[in-house]
Every structure is written in C-alpha cells, then in structure tokens.
C-alpha cells in the first residue's frame, strides 16, 4: 500500500487559489490517486481522481507529475465553505481495495 | 448519481444494548461496502469490508462478534454494534462502490453515543 503524506493544515484567504500537495513515493503502476473532502460530522465527499498528468472537473484540478510520486489538488478561488479536511488516497485498480486514510489536510479559509 | 444514505443519522443508547446502522446505495448497485469509524479530530479508520453475499473481512483489532456486518443485497449493508459500551461512542461512516476496485462513495455518517 502506498503511504501518503500531506501537510496537516493550511490557511488561505477567500478568493485565492489553494494548492494542496500529497506525497506518495511508493505508488505502484496500477495505483491511482483520489481526493476527498470532509466537513465536520459528515462523510467524505469525492472530489477528483486521476492517474497521470492533469485532470479537471467543475470543482478542482489534479496535477500529477510524470513520476507520479506526488500529486497536487488545486482549488480555484476558495470560499469560506471550502473550509474542510482534504484527504489524498492512493488506490489500486488491479485488485482488492483496502483504503487507508492518512491525516488529511485541514484547510482553513479566512475572510 | 452515486448517493449513499445512512440511517439513523444519530443514536443514543444505554450501555449493554445493541444498535443497528443501515447503509444504502440509492442509485447504484454496490458489490462492495466498507465500514469506517472516526473519533473526534482523527482520521477515518477502516473497520471492515463486505461483499454482497459474502462474510465481511474485518481489519486487525476489530472484533467481528461485536461489530456484526450483513450485506444481504446490492443496495443494503448493516452494521450492528452488539452490547455497546461508552468506548464504542464514535462516528460510523459507510461507503459503497460498484466493484471492489472502483471509487468509493460515502454515506453521511451515524453518530453513536453510548451512555
């Protein structure tokens, strides 16, 4: 299982772009990267998923360099409602999936 | 799409009683469902994985006789906390995926308080 490392916390002002980086040095060929967002007392919400290069959807972008040993979740123009914990997960596409949540990154958006 | 519900959203019970939590995939069939527990200010901890029609696979340190999991259909899994004690008080979250290797979609969680 690829272990992930993220900053424990980040602060950002409203309207700014926020980039959260996750390290996964021992990612395997069949692994892909998924990011979730969790608000207090709620279940995690799927944000974005990718295997390599760049993926973009209506809420975020995911940048994955060629060596795939890290990934960056980019949130454009954050608002107060984006204050949450963001989890980076590395999951295997080739077999039994065992999910290990790391500590996540607590993003605090400041007015 | 990919909506997962849990019931109840919160429950308070007396020590020694059993509590059942339901997890449903509302708009897709979930071959695999997962159960997690989350204590305050901590990350999610996987308790067990269940595949429809099969016995659940429990993580190390999770008592299978205490946390009974049933996944009898492709849209419903239940977690029963038997003989609950105050230390079982936690936030229980389920997730569901179409297959064991696809994206997991999480329920809203169930807050359990054992008095």
Contacts between the chains, C-beta under 8 A, distances in Angstrom:
chain1	res1	chain2	res2	distance
A	34	B	103	6.6
A	36	B	106	7.5
A	41	B	91	6.8
A	41	B	109	6.7
A	41	B	111	6.8
A	42	B	108	5.8
A	42	B	109	6.2
A	43	B	4	7.6
A	43	B	6	7.7
A	43	B	93	4.7
A	43	B	94	7.9
A	43	B	95	7.4
A	43	B	106	3.6
A	43	B	107	5.1
A	43	B	108	5.1
A	43	B	109	4.8
A	44	B	44	7.1
A	44	B	93	7.6
A	44	B	95	7.9
A	44	B	106	4.7
A	45	B	106	7.0
A	46	B	2	7.6
A	46	B	103	6.1
A	46	B	104	7.7
A	46	B	105	6.2
A	46	B	106	7.8
A	49	B	103	6.2
A	87	B	43	7.5
A	87	B	44	8.0
A	91	B	101	7.7
A	92	B	101	7.0
A	93	B	101	5.5
A	94	B	101	7.1
A	95	B	100	7.8
A	95	B	101	6.7
A	96	B	100	5.8
A	96	B	101	7.8
A	97	B	32	7.6
A	97	B	97	7.6
A	97	B	100	5.3
A	97	B	101	5.3
A	97	B	104	7.8
A	98	B	46	7.0
A	98	B	49	7.3
A	99	B	34	6.8
A	99	B	46	5.9
A	99	B	104	6.6
A	100	B	46	7.0
A	101	B	36	7.8
A	101	B	43	4.5
A	101	B	44	4.3
A	101	B	45	7.4
A	101	B	46	7.8
A	102	B	43	6.5
A	103	B	43	5.7
A	104	B	43	6.0
